[in-house]
Amino acid sequence: MKKYLFVGNRVGVLKFLIESGYHIEKILIPTFNYVQTYLDKTGTKYEIFHNKNELLSKIINTDFDVLVSNGCPFILPVSQLKKGHQIFVNIHPSYLPDLRGKSPINGAILFNKDPGATCHIMDDDIDSGDIISQVKFHYSDDLDLGLLYKLCFIAEVDAFKEAIRVNFSPKKSQIIGENYIYFSSSHSDLLINFDDSAEKICKQVKAFGVRSQGARFTFKNQEFIVLEARVITNKYLLSKLDDYKNLQIAFIYDDNIVFRKDGKFVKFGKIIGKIHYLEEGDILKNEFK
């Protein structure tokens, strides 16, 4: 029976390995993440690593046949770590070679890409090794970011199950074409630019629409995080607010605002921040921080 070493911060694949009775030699997880809660609840032993050097030391000193990377926060120098009989595989939440990088699920929304998951052989580069197995599904507008995360992590388990079935034998190499995207989001990707179109702003908000991320804007020296956005098309509303200026706030209620944007109206919802600083009639503007 193969001996597995799990490295990462996601639950699905690890839970499958545990519940299916595979021989897990060691579980290595980074600090402060959800998988720790699951392991504590089930009484499963694990070790925490605090930095890359500590992780590499633990890998070198573990006897295993297959290293399973699923949410590992570091790029591993596989060529330096791998012993002759060992296999290093990664499970990535996109249909590679598209959407390589740290933020593929956000990217699926931003760039209108169908999501999925891929299990691939690891090399020294990022998400670039030979593909073992893949799952792809259609992206639809009724999927918000949180739900898309859930579905991609289910797809990761399906891809990993198939990888085990074929004994981790790769079926094709990755060929990086010009239509494929590498996406690792940064703070600037979260900043709402009111010069963008209403549709682009709404898509940006949707692409980062969970509390741990959140598209945001600064106004009156206050930061506001926006978790929902949509273009309002109600004809009665449009007829009654026709005299509003561009970016002028028409309504504020609960944690929502409605403002004019280039002849349309946009509703920001589930706003986190001191919304009482905003007033109906205010004209929004870019105050990047």
ChimeraX commands (.cxc) that place a marker at each C-alpha (Angstrom):
marker #1 position 0.00,0.00,0.00 radius 0.5
marker #1 position 1.28,3.47,-0.93 radius 0.5
marker #1 position 2.23,5.82,1.87 radius 0.5
marker #1 position 0.82,9.32,1.43 radius 0.5
marker #1 position 2.11,12.65,2.70 radius 0.5
marker #1 position -0.54,15.39,2.62 radius 0.5
marker #1 position 0.52,19.04,2.48 radius 0.5
marker #1 position -2.05,21.84,2.36 radius 0.5
marker #1 position -5.00,23.70,3.80 radius 0.5
marker #1 position -8.07,22.16,2.13 radius 0.5
marker #1 position -10.34,19.49,3.54 radius 0.5
marker #1 position -11.95,17.62,0.63 radius 0.5
marker #1 position -9.12,15.48,-0.72 radius 0.5
marker #1 position -7.70,14.90,2.75 radius 0.5
marker #1 position -11.09,13.80,4.06 radius 0.5
marker #1 position -11.40,11.36,1.15 radius 0.5
marker #1 position -7.99,9.85,1.94 radius 0.5
marker #1 position -8.82,9.49,5.64 radius 0.5
marker #1 position -12.32,8.09,5.22 radius 0.5
marker #1 position -11.24,5.69,2.45 radius 0.5
marker #1 position -8.58,4.17,4.68 radius 0.5
marker #1 position -5.48,5.12,2.71 radius 0.5
marker #1 position -2.17,4.99,4.54 radius 0.5
marker #1 position -1.40,8.59,5.43 radius 0.5
marker #1 position 2.13,8.75,6.80 radius 0.5
marker #1 position 1.87,12.38,7.83 radius 0.5
marker #1 position -0.37,15.44,7.46 radius 0.5
marker #1 position 1.35,18.83,7.22 radius 0.5
marker #1 position -0.79,21.96,7.42 radius 0.5
marker #1 position -0.04,25.72,7.62 radius 0.5
marker #1 position -1.14,27.75,10.62 radius 0.5
marker #1 position -4.66,29.09,11.16 radius 0.5
marker #1 position -6.88,27.37,8.61 radius 0.5
marker #1 position -10.15,25.45,8.41 radius 0.5
marker #1 position -8.58,22.02,7.92 radius 0.5
marker #1 position -7.19,22.19,11.47 radius 0.5
marker #1 position -10.73,22.39,12.84 radius 0.5
marker #1 position -11.70,19.25,10.92 radius 0.5
marker #1 position -8.62,17.32,12.06 radius 0.5
marker #1 position -9.11,18.31,15.70 radius 0.5
marker #1 position -12.77,17.29,15.55 radius 0.5
marker #1 position -11.91,13.86,14.14 radius 0.5
marker #1 position -8.92,13.33,16.43 radius 0.5
marker #1 position -6.53,12.99,13.48 radius 0.5
marker #1 position -2.86,13.68,14.11 radius 0.5
marker #1 position -1.13,16.41,12.11 radius 0.5
marker #1 position 1.87,18.72,12.20 radius 0.5
marker #1 position 1.87,22.47,11.63 radius 0.5
marker #1 position 4.53,24.29,9.62 radius 0.5
marker #1 position 5.15,28.00,10.10 radius 0.5
marker #1 position 7.41,28.77,7.14 radius 0.5
marker #1 position 8.85,27.24,3.98 radius 0.5
marker #1 position 12.10,26.01,5.52 radius 0.5
marker #1 position 10.22,24.21,8.25 radius 0.5
marker #1 position 7.96,22.57,5.67 radius 0.5
marker #1 position 10.91,21.43,3.52 radius 0.5
marker #1 position 12.60,19.90,6.57 radius 0.5
marker #1 position 9.46,17.95,7.45 radius 0.5
marker #1 position 9.11,16.66,3.88 radius 0.5
marker #1 position 12.74,15.55,3.72 radius 0.5
marker #1 position 12.40,13.69,7.00 radius 0.5
marker #1 position 9.19,11.83,6.09 radius 0.5
marker #1 position 9.07,8.41,4.44 radius 0.5
marker #1 position 6.37,8.50,1.76 radius 0.5
marker #1 position 5.53,7.33,-1.74 radius 0.5
marker #1 position 3.10,10.06,-2.85 radius 0.5
marker #1 position 3.12,13.68,-1.74 radius 0.5
marker #1 position -0.32,15.23,-2.20 radius 0.5
marker #1 position -0.27,19.03,-2.37 radius 0.5
marker #1 position -3.69,20.64,-1.97 radius 0.5
marker #1 position -3.54,24.27,-0.95 radius 0.5
marker #1 position 0.15,24.33,-0.11 radius 0.5
marker #1 position 1.15,28.02,0.25 radius 0.5
marker #1 position 4.71,27.55,-1.03 radius 0.5
marker #1 position 6.36,26.57,-4.30 radius 0.5
marker #1 position 8.25,23.36,-3.61 radius 0.5
marker #1 position 11.68,22.65,-5.17 radius 0.5
marker #1 position 10.51,19.22,-6.29 radius 0.5
marker #1 position 13.69,18.31,-8.17 radius 0.5
marker #1 position 15.67,18.77,-4.94 radius 0.5
marker #1 position 13.20,16.92,-2.70 radius 0.5
marker #1 position 12.09,13.98,-4.82 radius 0.5
marker #1 position 13.64,10.56,-4.27 radius 0.5
marker #1 position 13.59,8.03,-7.06 radius 0.5
marker #1 position 10.41,6.16,-6.15 radius 0.5
marker #1 position 8.39,9.17,-5.01 radius 0.5
marker #1 position 5.56,10.94,-6.81 radius 0.5
marker #1 position 4.65,14.58,-6.13 radius 0.5
marker #1 position 1.14,15.58,-7.23 radius 0.5
marker #1 position -0.84,18.80,-6.88 radius 0.5
marker #1 position -4.59,19.31,-7.05 radius 0.5
marker #1 position -5.40,22.73,-8.49 radius 0.5
marker #1 position -8.91,24.27,-8.71 radius 0.5
marker #1 position -8.95,25.09,-12.41 radius 0.5
marker #1 position -8.93,23.31,-15.75 radius 0.5
marker #1 position -5.21,23.61,-16.43 radius 0.5
marker #1 position -3.31,24.99,-18.21 radius 0.5
marker #1 position -5.84,27.80,-17.93 radius 0.5
marker #1 position -5.99,29.85,-14.71 radius 0.5
marker #1 position -2.68,28.84,-13.22 radius 0.5
marker #1 position -1.73,30.81,-10.11 radius 0.5
marker #1 position -3.13,31.46,-6.64 radius 0.5
marker #1 position -6.56,32.86,-7.58 radius 0.5
marker #1 position -8.09,30.61,-10.24 radius 0.5
marker #1 position -11.61,30.60,-8.81 radius 0.5
marker #1 position -11.78,34.40,-8.74 radius 0.5
marker #1 position -10.34,34.36,-12.25 radius 0.5
marker #1 position -13.09,32.08,-13.54 radius 0.5
marker #1 position -15.60,34.85,-12.78 radius 0.5
marker #1 position -13.43,37.78,-13.87 radius 0.5
marker #1 position -12.43,36.26,-17.21 radius 0.5
marker #1 position -15.56,34.21,-18.05 radius 0.5
marker #1 position -13.80,30.87,-17.84 radius 0.5
marker #1 position -15.40,27.51,-17.11 radius 0.5
marker #1 position -14.09,26.27,-13.73 radius 0.5
marker #1 position -12.86,22.84,-12.76 radius 0.5
marker #1 position -10.01,20.99,-11.11 radius 0.5
marker #1 position -6.81,19.28,-12.21 radius 0.5
marker #1 position -4.52,16.72,-10.61 radius 0.5
marker #1 position -1.05,17.00,-12.10 radius 0.5
marker #1 position 2.53,15.92,-11.56 radius 0.5
marker #1 position 4.51,18.61,-9.75 radius 0.5
marker #1 position 7.70,20.15,-11.08 radius 0.5
marker #1 position 9.67,23.19,-9.96 radius 0.5
marker #1 position 7.36,25.65,-11.74 radius 0.5
marker #1 position 3.86,26.81,-10.80 radius 0.5
marker #1 position 0.95,24.52,-11.77 radius 0.5
marker #1 position 2.81,23.39,-14.87 radius 0.5
marker #1 position 3.47,19.63,-14.60 radius 0.5
marker #1 position 1.97,16.85,-16.72 radius 0.5
marker #1 position -1.77,16.36,-16.28 radius 0.5
marker #1 position -3.06,13.16,-14.68 radius 0.5
marker #1 position -6.80,13.85,-14.47 radius 0.5
marker #1 position -9.23,16.74,-14.86 radius 0.5
marker #1 position -12.82,17.79,-14.19 radius 0.5
marker #1 position -14.53,20.71,-15.89 radius 0.5
marker #1 position -18.00,22.20,-15.42 radius 0.5
marker #1 position -19.95,25.10,-16.86 radius 0.5
marker #1 position -19.91,28.45,-15.07 radius 0.5
marker #1 position -23.35,30.04,-14.75 radius 0.5
marker #1 position -24.41,33.43,-13.40 radius 0.5
marker #1 position -26.28,31.87,-10.47 radius 0.5
marker #1 position -22.97,30.80,-8.90 radius 0.5
marker #1 position -21.52,33.33,-6.47 radius 0.5
marker #1 position -17.89,33.12,-5.37 radius 0.5
marker #1 position -18.59,31.16,-2.18 radius 0.5
marker #1 position -20.64,28.54,-4.02 radius 0.5
marker #1 position -18.06,28.35,-6.79 radius 0.5
marker #1 position -15.37,27.60,-4.18 radius 0.5
marker #1 position -17.50,24.74,-2.87 radius 0.5
marker #1 position -18.03,23.25,-6.33 radius 0.5
marker #1 position -14.37,23.55,-7.33 radius 0.5
marker #1 position -13.31,21.75,-4.15 radius 0.5
marker #1 position -15.79,18.96,-4.93 radius 0.5
marker #1 position -14.26,18.79,-8.41 radius 0.5
marker #1 position -10.82,18.50,-6.81 radius 0.5
marker #1 position -11.92,15.33,-5.02 radius 0.5
marker #1 position -13.34,13.88,-8.25 radius 0.5
marker #1 position -10.09,14.63,-10.09 radius 0.5
marker #1 position -8.03,13.07,-7.31 radius 0.5
marker #1 position -10.15,9.92,-7.23 radius 0.5
marker #1 position -9.50,9.48,-10.95 radius 0.5
marker #1 position -5.78,10.08,-10.42 radius 0.5
marker #1 position -5.68,7.25,-7.89 radius 0.5
marker #1 position -7.62,5.00,-10.27 radius 0.5
marker #1 position -4.99,5.48,-13.00 radius 0.5
marker #1 position -2.16,5.12,-10.46 radius 0.5
marker #1 position -1.03,8.73,-10.99 radius 0.5
marker #1 position -0.04,8.03,-14.58 radius 0.5
marker #1 position 0.06,11.32,-16.56 radius 0.5
marker #1 position -1.97,11.46,-19.75 radius 0.5
marker #1 position -0.78,14.70,-21.37 radius 0.5
marker #1 position 1.67,17.57,-21.05 radius 0.5
marker #1 position 0.58,21.15,-20.50 radius 0.5
marker #1 position 1.01,23.44,-23.48 radius 0.5
marker #1 position 0.74,27.08,-22.39 radius 0.5
marker #1 position -1.08,29.02,-25.12 radius 0.5
marker #1 position -1.69,32.73,-25.49 radius 0.5
marker #1 position -5.38,32.33,-24.57 radius 0.5
marker #1 position -4.55,30.82,-21.19 radius 0.5
marker #1 position -4.45,33.05,-18.13 radius 0.5
marker #1 position -2.20,33.10,-15.07 radius 0.5
marker #1 position -3.96,34.86,-12.22 radius 0.5
marker #1 position -2.80,35.55,-8.68 radius 0.5
marker #1 position -4.80,38.43,-7.29 radius 0.5
marker #1 position -3.26,41.36,-5.43 radius 0.5
marker #1 position -4.68,44.16,-3.31 radius 0.5
marker #1 position -5.09,46.35,-6.39 radius 0.5
marker #1 position -7.49,43.81,-7.90 radius 0.5
marker #1 position -9.87,44.48,-4.99 radius 0.5
marker #1 position -10.02,48.25,-5.51 radius 0.5
marker #1 position -13.20,49.41,-7.24 radius 0.5
marker #1 position -12.52,51.94,-9.98 radius 0.5
marker #1 position -15.61,54.08,-10.58 radius 0.5
marker #1 position -14.27,54.92,-14.04 radius 0.5
marker #1 position -14.94,51.31,-15.11 radius 0.5
marker #1 position -18.25,50.34,-16.67 radius 0.5
marker #1 position -21.17,49.32,-14.48 radius 0.5
marker #1 position -20.90,45.76,-15.75 radius 0.5
marker #1 position -17.16,45.52,-15.04 radius 0.5
marker #1 position -17.62,46.86,-11.52 radius 0.5
marker #1 position -20.37,44.34,-10.82 radius 0.5
marker #1 position -18.25,41.48,-12.13 radius 0.5
marker #1 position -15.31,42.58,-9.97 radius 0.5
marker #1 position -17.51,42.64,-6.87 radius 0.5
marker #1 position -18.84,39.18,-7.66 radius 0.5
marker #1 position -15.36,37.80,-8.27 radius 0.5
marker #1 position -14.26,38.73,-4.74 radius 0.5
marker #1 position -17.63,38.52,-3.01 radius 0.5
marker #1 position -16.76,36.71,0.23 radius 0.5
marker #1 position -15.98,38.30,3.60 radius 0.5
marker #1 position -12.38,37.13,3.62 radius 0.5
marker #1 position -11.74,39.06,0.37 radius 0.5
marker #1 position -14.22,41.70,-0.82 radius 0.5
marker #1 position -13.96,44.38,-3.50 radius 0.5
marker #1 position -13.74,47.79,-1.87 radius 0.5
marker #1 position -13.76,51.54,-2.26 radius 0.5
marker #1 position -12.73,54.47,-0.07 radius 0.5
marker #1 position -14.94,57.54,0.32 radius 0.5
marker #1 position -14.79,60.29,2.92 radius 0.5
marker #1 position -11.67,58.55,4.23 radius 0.5
marker #1 position -13.72,55.48,5.09 radius 0.5
marker #1 position -13.23,52.06,3.50 radius 0.5
marker #1 position -16.30,50.12,2.37 radius 0.5
marker #1 position -16.21,46.45,1.40 radius 0.5
marker #1 position -18.87,45.41,-1.11 radius 0.5
marker #1 position -19.98,41.77,-1.33 radius 0.5
marker #1 position -22.82,42.09,-3.85 radius 0.5
marker #1 position -23.47,44.31,-6.88 radius 0.5
marker #1 position -25.94,44.39,-9.72 radius 0.5
marker #1 position -27.17,46.70,-12.46 radius 0.5
marker #1 position -30.76,47.85,-11.81 radius 0.5
marker #1 position -32.97,47.74,-14.90 radius 0.5
marker #1 position -36.41,48.54,-13.41 radius 0.5
marker #1 position -38.02,51.02,-15.80 radius 0.5
marker #1 position -39.99,52.86,-13.13 radius 0.5
marker #1 position -36.83,53.44,-11.07 radius 0.5
marker #1 position -34.95,54.66,-14.13 radius 0.5
marker #1 position -37.74,57.09,-15.05 radius 0.5
marker #1 position -37.88,58.61,-11.56 radius 0.5
marker #1 position -34.12,59.02,-11.14 radius 0.5
marker #1 position -33.29,60.36,-14.57 radius 0.5
marker #1 position -31.99,63.70,-13.27 radius 0.5
marker #1 position -29.32,62.18,-11.02 radius 0.5
marker #1 position -25.68,62.90,-11.83 radius 0.5
marker #1 position -23.13,60.24,-12.66 radius 0.5
marker #1 position -22.00,58.38,-9.49 radius 0.5
marker #1 position -24.59,60.18,-7.36 radius 0.5
marker #1 position -26.13,58.09,-4.59 radius 0.5
marker #1 position -29.91,57.87,-4.95 radius 0.5
marker #1 position -30.83,55.51,-2.11 radius 0.5
marker #1 position -29.27,54.18,1.08 radius 0.5
marker #1 position -31.06,51.48,3.05 radius 0.5
marker #1 position -29.85,48.75,5.42 radius 0.5
marker #1 position -26.41,47.80,4.05 radius 0.5
marker #1 position -27.20,48.80,0.46 radius 0.5
marker #1 position -26.68,51.84,-1.74 radius 0.5
marker #1 position -28.01,52.61,-5.22 radius 0.5
marker #1 position -26.12,55.08,-7.42 radius 0.5
marker #1 position -26.14,56.25,-11.01 radius 0.5
marker #1 position -23.45,54.98,-13.32 radius 0.5
marker #1 position -23.27,56.11,-16.98 radius 0.5
marker #1 position -27.01,56.24,-17.56 radius 0.5
marker #1 position -27.68,53.11,-15.50 radius 0.5
marker #1 position -28.06,52.45,-11.80 radius 0.5
marker #1 position -25.95,50.10,-9.73 radius 0.5
marker #1 position -26.89,48.58,-6.41 radius 0.5
marker #1 position -24.10,47.73,-3.96 radius 0.5
marker #1 position -25.28,45.27,-1.33 radius 0.5
marker #1 position -23.96,43.63,1.84 radius 0.5
marker #1 position -21.65,46.58,2.39 radius 0.5
marker #1 position -19.24,46.25,5.30 radius 0.5
marker #1 position -18.23,49.59,6.77 radius 0.5
marker #1 position -19.64,52.71,8.40 radius 0.5
marker #1 position -22.46,53.21,5.94 radius 0.5
marker #1 position -23.85,56.07,8.03 radius 0.5
marker #1 position -20.94,58.15,6.66 radius 0.5
marker #1 position -22.67,58.02,3.27 radius 0.5
marker #1 position -25.59,60.27,2.41 radius 0.5
marker #1 position -28.17,60.24,-0.35 radius 0.5
marker #1 position -27.02,62.82,-2.86 radius 0.5
marker #1 position -23.30,62.17,-2.34 radius 0.5
marker #1 position -21.30,61.78,-5.55 radius 0.5
marker #1 position -18.85,58.90,-5.33 radius 0.5
marker #1 position -15.30,59.27,-6.59 radius 0.5
marker #1 position -12.08,57.32,-6.63 radius 0.5
marker #1 position -10.07,57.71,-3.42 radius 0.5
marker #1 position -7.62,54.84,-3.79 radius 0.5
marker #1 position -5.61,53.77,-0.76 radius 0.5
marker link #1:1,2 radius 0.2
marker link #1:2,3 radius 0.2
marker link #1:3,4 radius 0.2
marker link #1:4,5 radius 0.2
marker link #1:5,6 radius 0.2
marker link #1:6,7 radius 0.2
marker link #1:7,8 radius 0.2
marker link #1:8,9 radius 0.2
marker link #1:9,10 radius 0.2
marker link #1:10,11 radius 0.2
marker link #1:11,12 radius 0.2
marker link #1:12,13 radius 0.2
marker link #1:13,14 radius 0.2
marker link #1:14,15 radius 0.2
marker link #1:15,16 radius 0.2
marker link #1:16,17 radius 0.2
marker link #1:17,18 radius 0.2
marker link #1:18,19 radius 0.2
marker link #1:19,20 radius 0.2
marker link #1:20,21 radius 0.2
marker link #1:21,22 radius 0.2
marker link #1:22,23 radius 0.2
marker link #1:23,24 radius 0.2
marker link #1:24,25 radius 0.2
marker link #1:25,26 radius 0.2
marker link #1:26,27 radius 0.2
marker link #1:27,28 radius 0.2
marker link #1:28,29 radius 0.2
marker link #1:29,30 radius 0.2
marker link #1:30,31 radius 0.2
marker link #1:31,32 radius 0.2
marker link #1:32,33 radius 0.2
marker link #1:33,34 radius 0.2
marker link #1:34,35 radius 0.2
marker link #1:35,36 radius 0.2
marker link #1:36,37 radius 0.2
marker link #1:37,38 radius 0.2
marker link #1:38,39 radius 0.2
marker link #1:39,40 radius 0.2
marker link #1:40,41 radius 0.2
marker link #1:41,42 radius 0.2
marker link #1:42,43 radius 0.2
marker link #1:43,44 radius 0.2
marker link #1:44,45 radius 0.2
marker link #1:45,46 radius 0.2
marker link #1:46,47 radius 0.2
marker link #1:47,48 radius 0.2
marker link #1:48,49 radius 0.2
marker link #1:49,50 radius 0.2
marker link #1:50,51 radius 0.2
marker link #1:51,52 radius 0.2
marker link #1:52,53 radius 0.2
marker link #1:53,54 radius 0.2
marker link #1:54,55 radius 0.2
marker link #1:55,56 radius 0.2
marker link #1:56,57 radius 0.2
marker link #1:57,58 radius 0.2
marker link #1:58,59 radius 0.2
marker link #1:59,60 radius 0.2
marker link #1:60,61 radius 0.2
marker link #1:61,62 radius 0.2
marker link #1:62,63 radius 0.2
marker link #1:63,64 radius 0.2
marker link #1:64,65 radius 0.2
marker link #1:65,66 radius 0.2
marker link #1:66,67 radius 0.2
marker link #1:67,68 radius 0.2
marker link #1:68,69 radius 0.2
marker link #1:69,70 radius 0.2
marker link #1:70,71 radius 0.2
marker link #1:71,72 radius 0.2
marker link #1:72,73 radius 0.2
marker link #1:73,74 radius 0.2
marker link #1:74,75 radius 0.2
marker link #1:75,76 radius 0.2
marker link #1:76,77 radius 0.2
marker link #1:77,78 radius 0.2
marker link #1:78,79 radius 0.2
marker link #1:79,80 radius 0.2
marker link #1:80,81 radius 0.2
marker link #1:81,82 radius 0.2
marker link #1:82,83 radius 0.2
marker link #1:83,84 radius 0.2
marker link #1:84,85 radius 0.2
marker link #1:85,86 radius 0.2
marker link #1:86,87 radius 0.2
marker link #1:87,88 radius 0.2
marker link #1:88,89 radius 0.2
marker link #1:89,90 radius 0.2
marker link #1:90,91 radius 0.2
marker link #1:91,92 radius 0.2
marker link #1:92,93 radius 0.2
marker link #1:93,94 radius 0.2
marker link #1:94,95 radius 0.2
marker link #1:95,96 radius 0.2
marker link #1:96,97 radius 0.2
marker link #1:97,98 radius 0.2
marker link #1:98,99 radius 0.2
marker link #1:99,100 radius 0.2
marker link #1:100,101 radius 0.2
marker link #1:101,102 radius 0.2
marker link #1:102,103 radius 0.2
marker link #1:103,104 radius 0.2
marker link #1:104,105 radius 0.2
marker link #1:105,106 radius 0.2
marker link #1:106,107 radius 0.2
marker link #1:107,108 radius 0.2
marker link #1:108,109 radius 0.2
marker link #1:109,110 radius 0.2
marker link #1:110,111 radius 0.2
marker link #1:111,112 radius 0.2
marker link #1:112,113 radius 0.2
marker link #1:113,114 radius 0.2
marker link #1:114,115 radius 0.2
marker link #1:115,116 radius 0.2
marker link #1:116,117 radius 0.2
marker link #1:117,118 radius 0.2
marker link #1:118,119 radius 0.2
marker link #1:119,120 radius 0.2
marker link #1:120,121 radius 0.2
marker link #1:121,122 radius 0.2
marker link #1:122,123 radius 0.2
marker link #1:123,124 radius 0.2
marker link #1:124,125 radius 0.2
marker link #1:125,126 radius 0.2
marker link #1:126,127 radius 0.2
marker link #1:127,128 radius 0.2
marker link #1:128,129 radius 0.2
marker link #1:129,130 radius 0.2
marker link #1:130,131 radius 0.2
marker link #1:131,132 radius 0.2
marker link #1:132,133 radius 0.2
marker link #1:133,134 radius 0.2
marker link #1:134,135 radius 0.2
marker link #1:135,136 radius 0.2
marker link #1:136,137 radius 0.2
marker link #1:137,138 radius 0.2
marker link #1:138,139 radius 0.2
marker link #1:139,140 radius 0.2
marker link #1:140,141 radius 0.2
marker link #1:141,142 radius 0.2
marker link #1:142,143 radius 0.2
marker link #1:143,144 radius 0.2
marker link #1:144,145 radius 0.2
marker link #1:145,146 radius 0.2
marker link #1:146,147 radius 0.2
marker link #1:147,148 radius 0.2
marker link #1:148,149 radius 0.2
marker link #1:149,150 radius 0.2
marker link #1:150,151 radius 0.2
marker link #1:151,152 radius 0.2
marker link #1:152,153 radius 0.2
marker link #1:153,154 radius 0.2
marker link #1:154,155 radius 0.2
marker link #1:155,156 radius 0.2
marker link #1:156,157 radius 0.2
marker link #1:157,158 radius 0.2
marker link #1:158,159 radius 0.2
marker link #1:159,160 radius 0.2
marker link #1:160,161 radius 0.2
marker link #1:161,162 radius 0.2
marker link #1:162,163 radius 0.2
marker link #1:163,164 radius 0.2
marker link #1:164,165 radius 0.2
marker link #1:165,166 radius 0.2
marker link #1:166,167 radius 0.2
marker link #1:167,168 radius 0.2
marker link #1:168,169 radius 0.2
marker link #1:169,170 radius 0.2
marker link #1:170,171 radius 0.2
marker link #1:171,172 radius 0.2
marker link #1:172,173 radius 0.2
marker link #1:173,174 radius 0.2
marker link #1:174,175 radius 0.2
marker link #1:175,176 radius 0.2
marker link #1:176,177 radius 0.2
marker link #1:177,178 radius 0.2
marker link #1:178,179 radius 0.2
marker link #1:179,180 radius 0.2
marker link #1:180,181 radius 0.2
marker link #1:181,182 radius 0.2
marker link #1:182,183 radius 0.2
marker link #1:183,184 radius 0.2
marker link #1:184,185 radius 0.2
marker link #1:185,186 radius 0.2
marker link #1:186,187 radius 0.2
marker link #1:187,188 radius 0.2
marker link #1:188,189 radius 0.2
marker link #1:189,190 radius 0.2
marker link #1:190,191 radius 0.2
marker link #1:191,192 radius 0.2
marker link #1:192,193 radius 0.2
marker link #1:193,194 radius 0.2
marker link #1:194,195 radius 0.2
marker link #1:195,196 radius 0.2
marker link #1:196,197 radius 0.2
marker link #1:197,198 radius 0.2
marker link #1:198,199 radius 0.2
marker link #1:199,200 radius 0.2
marker link #1:200,201 radius 0.2
marker link #1:201,202 radius 0.2
marker link #1:202,203 radius 0.2
marker link #1:203,204 radius 0.2
marker link #1:204,205 radius 0.2
marker link #1:205,206 radius 0.2
marker link #1:206,207 radius 0.2
marker link #1:207,208 radius 0.2
marker link #1:208,209 radius 0.2
marker link #1:209,210 radius 0.2
marker link #1:210,211 radius 0.2
marker link #1:211,212 radius 0.2
marker link #1:212,213 radius 0.2
marker link #1:213,214 radius 0.2
marker link #1:214,215 radius 0.2
marker link #1:215,216 radius 0.2
marker link #1:216,217 radius 0.2
marker link #1:217,218 radius 0.2
marker link #1:218,219 radius 0.2
marker link #1:219,220 radius 0.2
marker link #1:220,221 radius 0.2
marker link #1:221,222 radius 0.2
marker link #1:222,223 radius 0.2
marker link #1:223,224 radius 0.2
marker link #1:224,225 radius 0.2
marker link #1:225,226 radius 0.2
marker link #1:226,227 radius 0.2
marker link #1:227,228 radius 0.2
marker link #1:228,229 radius 0.2
marker link #1:229,230 radius 0.2
marker link #1:230,231 radius 0.2
marker link #1:231,232 radius 0.2
marker link #1:232,233 radius 0.2
marker link #1:233,234 radius 0.2
marker link #1:234,235 radius 0.2
marker link #1:235,236 radius 0.2
marker link #1:236,237 radius 0.2
marker link #1:237,238 radius 0.2
marker link #1:238,239 radius 0.2
marker link #1:239,240 radius 0.2
marker link #1:240,241 radius 0.2
marker link #1:241,242 radius 0.2
marker link #1:242,243 radius 0.2
marker link #1:243,244 radius 0.2
marker link #1:244,245 radius 0.2
marker link #1:245,246 radius 0.2
marker link #1:246,247 radius 0.2
marker link #1:247,248 radius 0.2
marker link #1:248,249 radius 0.2
marker link #1:249,250 radius 0.2
marker link #1:250,251 radius 0.2
marker link #1:251,252 radius 0.2
marker link #1:252,253 radius 0.2
marker link #1:253,254 radius 0.2
marker link #1:254,255 radius 0.2
marker link #1:255,256 radius 0.2
marker link #1:256,257 radius 0.2
marker link #1:257,258 radius 0.2
marker link #1:258,259 radius 0.2
marker link #1:259,260 radius 0.2
marker link #1:260,261 radius 0.2
marker link #1:261,262 radius 0.2
marker link #1:262,263 radius 0.2
marker link #1:263,264 radius 0.2
marker link #1:264,265 radius 0.2
marker link #1:265,266 radius 0.2
marker link #1:266,267 radius 0.2
marker link #1:267,268 radius 0.2
marker link #1:268,269 radius 0.2
marker link #1:269,270 radius 0.2
marker link #1:270,271 radius 0.2
marker link #1:271,272 radius 0.2
marker link #1:272,273 radius 0.2
marker link #1:273,274 radius 0.2
marker link #1:274,275 radius 0.2
marker link #1:275,276 radius 0.2
marker link #1:276,277 radius 0.2
marker link #1:277,278 radius 0.2
marker link #1:278,279 radius 0.2
marker link #1:279,280 radius 0.2
marker link #1:280,281 radius 0.2
marker link #1:281,282 radius 0.2
marker link #1:282,283 radius 0.2
marker link #1:283,284 radius 0.2
marker link #1:284,285 radius 0.2
marker link #1:285,286 radius 0.2
marker link #1:286,287 radius 0.2
marker link #1:287,288 radius 0.2
marker link #1:288,289 radius 0.2
view
